Amino acid sequence: MEKSLTREEMRELDRKAIAEYKIPGIILMENAGRNVAEEVLKMVEGSQQTKVAILCGKGNNGGDGFVVARHLHNCLIPVNVFLVAKISDILKDRDGGTNLQILLHMKIAVREVLDTAEVSHVLQELSDYDIIVDALFGTGLSGEVREPFKSLIKGVNNLNKDVVSVDIPSGLDCNEGTVLGGAIEARKTVTFAVSKRGFYLADGPTHTGEIVVTNIGIPREIIP
């Protein structure tokens, strides 16, 4: 097993970086999103006709997704954001709200997906995309995935697209590697600072795909 951390260990790592080393959370989010965008660009292979959909939830993982969208847009990649939350709620958040506000100013399409009925329409649209970025849930998820996320995750898996997960495949338990009612089956997982324990246990290996560990600026002195 590669060096890996639990959700609690990763949370403490983030806390130390922000509270003790005074690294603003929005800087870590920027680095995370930019690094994921770079991995997506490797899959585009120079074609600016590749369409990318970003699926975002309401937490920091979704905030990372907003950053991914901005960087891909700046590289002339057609990108749309599907947000499983209300825009007005996200704008109240500090870091994620700031990055969503930037997208809105840039006129990047952000579509709200608020119920299961809407999911079927979204899945039809997603069939026209080449790459899907999964930024729905992060490592903090420990309970069962609920609707409309559950239907969306199942539908995305059935599309058989190239899916890139941000930090962890949404719906996969960070500690145990079990599926929490439904989990993204990624072709590539771009994870931050250190790999996660659940990647190597139970269902983890069948959901993570290629694992890319990327540096987002957390001081190496505090990484176990």
Phi and psi in degrees as a GROMACS rama.xvg file:
@    title "Ramachandran Plot"
@    xaxis  label "Phi"
@    yaxis  label "Psi"
@TYPE xy
-66.9706  161.467  GLU-2
-55.8005  130.894  LYS-3
-150.254  159.328  SER-4
-125.57  154.443  LEU-5
-83.0758  172.725  THR-6
-63.3128  -36.0179  ARG-7
-68.3002  -39.8642  GLU-8
-67.7943  -37.6375  GLU-9
-69.659  -37.6468  MET-10
-62.1487  -40.5147  ARG-11
-68.2877  -35.376  GLU-12
-62.9755  -45.0392  LEU-13
-62.4141  -42.2182  ASP-14
-60.7676  -44.8551  ARG-15
-63.5752  -43.27  LYS-16
-60.06  -40.8975  ALA-17
-82.2608  -47.7438  ILE-18
-81.7303  -40.3254  ALA-19
-94.821  -35.637  GLU-20
-98.0895  -2.71944  TYR-21
61.0055  34.0168  LYS-22
-89.0974  114.759  ILE-23
-57.6102  139.181  PRO-24
-56.9176  -31.4937  GLY-25
-69.2834  -24.4073  ILE-26
-71.2986  -42.9213  ILE-27
-62.2147  -39.7867  LEU-28
-64.7503  -41.7328  MET-29
-62.2027  -46.416  GLU-30
-62.8047  -41.8217  ASN-31
-62.0465  -50.471  ALA-32
-64.4929  -39.7595  GLY-33
-63.9343  -41.5352  ARG-34
-65.4519  -38.5299  ASN-35
-64.7949  -42.7786  VAL-36
-58.8006  -39.6372  ALA-37
-63.505  -37.2848  GLU-38
-69.1532  -36.2553  GLU-39
-65.1424  -41.6081  VAL-40
-61.1164  -31.6642  LEU-41
-63.248  -30.3199  LYS-42
-82.5522  -21.9964  MET-43
-70.5961  -30.7291  VAL-44
59.3556  39.8443  GLU-45
81.7007  -3.77899  GLY-46
-89.0964  117.043  SER-47
-84.6022  6.88593  GLN-48
-91.747  -7.29893  GLN-49
-68.5359  125.379  THR-50
-96.6077  133.986  LYS-51
-122.021  130.896  VAL-52
-108.037  135.844  ALA-53
-111.486  118.919  ILE-54
-97.3096  117.363  LEU-55
-118.888  139.386  CYS-56
-98.9542  -165.578  GLY-57
-96.0968  -3.20348  LYS-58
-95.4135  -164.127  GLY-59
-63.5273  -29.0044  ASN-60
-61.7692  -41.5636  ASN-61
-64.2766  -37.0435  GLY-62
-61.0853  -40.1191  GLY-63
-58.9048  -40.2433  ASP-64
-62.2979  -36.1962  GLY-65
-62.8362  -39.105  PHE-66
-66.1828  -41.0625  VAL-67
-56.4681  -46.8789  VAL-68
-59.3584  -44.0702  ALA-69
-62.2901  -45.9337  ARG-70
-67.6139  -38.1544  HIS-71
-66.9261  -41.3924  LEU-72
-58.8944  -42.1887  HIS-73
-68.0799  -19.7372  ASN-74
-94.8117  14.7339  CYS-75
70.0402  22.6867  LEU-76
-90.3792  126.705  ILE-77
-61.7777  122.914  PRO-78
-141.283  139.472  VAL-79
-129.711  148.031  ASN-80
-110.338  131.629  VAL-81
-113.221  112.752  PHE-82
-105.827  117.678  LEU-83
-88.8434  67.3154  VAL-84
178.913  171.064  ALA-85
-86.2272  133.993  LYS-86
-55.1481  -42.8354  ILE-87
-60.9967  -33.1358  SER-88
-71.6796  -41.4469  ASP-89
-66.5852  -35.9328  ILE-90
-64.1909  -16.4548  LEU-91
-78.7473  -20.1487  LYS-92
-75.4419  156.892  ASP-93
-74.4457  -70.4463  ARG-94
-77.6174  -49.1405  ASP-95
-61.8493  -39.754  GLY-96
-62.8306  -39.3895  GLY-97
-62.332  -45.0504  THR-98
-71.4945  -31.5471  ASN-99
-68.3273  -40.88  LEU-100
-59.5825  -38.2963  GLN-101
-61.3176  -43.771  ILE-102
-60.6357  -42.6355  LEU-103
-63.7991  -39.1848  LEU-104
-66.7537  -30.6688  HIS-105
-82.0988  -2.0791  MET-106
65.1235  26.5396  LYS-107
-78.1732  130.976  ILE-108
-63.9842  125.961  ALA-109
-126.101  113.964  VAL-110
-108.379  128.895  ARG-111
-77.9214  136.936  GLU-112
-123.389  103.884  VAL-113
-111.248  -10.6863  LEU-114
-151.098  169.28  ASP-115
-64.9788  -34.4205  THR-116
-60.3256  -36.3898  ALA-117
-71.2832  -26.6835  GLU-118
-59.4634  -40.6878  VAL-119
-62.327  -37.8228  SER-120
-67.3216  -41.1094  HIS-121
-63.1397  -42.3356  VAL-122
-63.3783  -35.2639  LEU-123
-62.9782  -40.601  GLN-124
-67.2447  -40.3986  GLU-125
-64.6292  -22.0678  LEU-126
-64.379  -17.7071  SER-127
-90.8382  -2.25676  ASP-128
-95.8843  153.692  TYR-129
-91.4838  -37.7153  ASP-130
-132.298  138.176  ILE-131
-118.193  128.006  ILE-132
-99.6768  124.111  VAL-133
-95.747  105.627  ASP-134
-127.229  44.6371  ALA-135
-84.4594  -54.0993  LEU-136
-129.426  147.825  PHE-137
-103.092  -158.619  GLY-138
-72.7756  -15.0227  THR-139
-76.1831  -12.5372  GLY-140
-64.9828  129.321  LEU-141
-134.331  -16.3389  SER-142
-98.5433  174.334  GLY-143
-62.8341  139.071  GLU-144
-68.1131  131.213  VAL-145
-106.67  170.954  ARG-146
-72.7153  150.634  GLU-147
-83.9442  1.71006  PRO-148
-60.3924  -41.1514  PHE-149
-60.3678  -46.8811  LYS-150
-66.8276  -37.074  SER-151
-65.4821  -45.1937  LEU-152
-61.8764  -46.7652  ILE-153
-60.4929  -43.16  LYS-154
-65.1712  -40.5243  GLY-155
-62.5128  -42.6031  VAL-156
-60.7592  -37.2435  ASN-157
-72.6469  -18.6138  ASN-158
-72.7346  -21.0001  LEU-159
56.9318  44.4715  ASN-160
-96.731  168.158  LYS-161
-74.8279  111.933  ASP-162
-111.74  129.624  VAL-163
-110.112  118.783  VAL-164
-93.1342  138.718  SER-165
-89.0387  108.687  VAL-166
75.1533  -46.453  ASP-167
-157.411  144.488  ILE-168
-60.6872  127.161  PRO-169
-59.4877  130.692  SER-170
96.5389  -6.11768  GLY-171
-92.3679  131.029  LEU-172
-70.7282  124.36  ASP-173
-62.0496  -34.4227  CYS-174
-89.3144  -41.4065  ASN-175
-102.744  -18.7311  GLU-176
75.7384  14.4032  GLY-177
-89.5788  156.91  THR-178
-86.6992  125.005  VAL-179
-92.713  62.3893  LEU-180
90.1444  -17.7472  GLY-181
167.786  135.827  GLY-182
-145.486  143.51  ALA-183
-62.5651  137.568  ILE-184
-100.992  96.7776  GLU-185
-85.9278  150.65  ALA-186
-85.0002  -28.1125  ARG-187
-147.257  135.249  LYS-188
-116.774  118.635  THR-189
-98.7988  104.738  VAL-190
-107.986  158.759  THR-191
-109.28  130.975  PHE-192
73.9456  -58.5454  ALA-193
-145.612  150.341  VAL-194
-65.028  164.994  SER-195
-109.926  143.788  LYS-196
-54.6199  -43.3158  ARG-197
-67.4392  -13.5893  GLY-198
-62.343  -25.5478  PHE-199
-110.613  5.46115  TYR-200
-119.736  153.325  LEU-201
46.7798  -116.456  ALA-202
-85.218  -4.77183  ASP-203
-52.0587  -52.9323  GLY-204
-59.8587  -25.9949  PRO-205
-88.9808  -3.10013  THR-206
-116.761  -21.1007  HIS-207
-85.0172  -26.6366  THR-208
62.9485  -145.765  GLY-209
-68.6237  130.425  GLU-210
-102.659  123.272  ILE-211
-116.452  116.696  VAL-212
-93.8799  125.036  VAL-213
-126.863  146.284  THR-214
-84.5592  122.642  ASN-215
-110.849  11.4452  ILE-216
102.006  5.97664  GLY-217
-70.0748  128.786  ILE-218
-55.262  131.476  PRO-219
-63.7201  -22.4233  ARG-220
-64.674  -23.8087  GLU-221
-103.558  1.02365  ILE-222
-84.1024  122.329  ILE-223
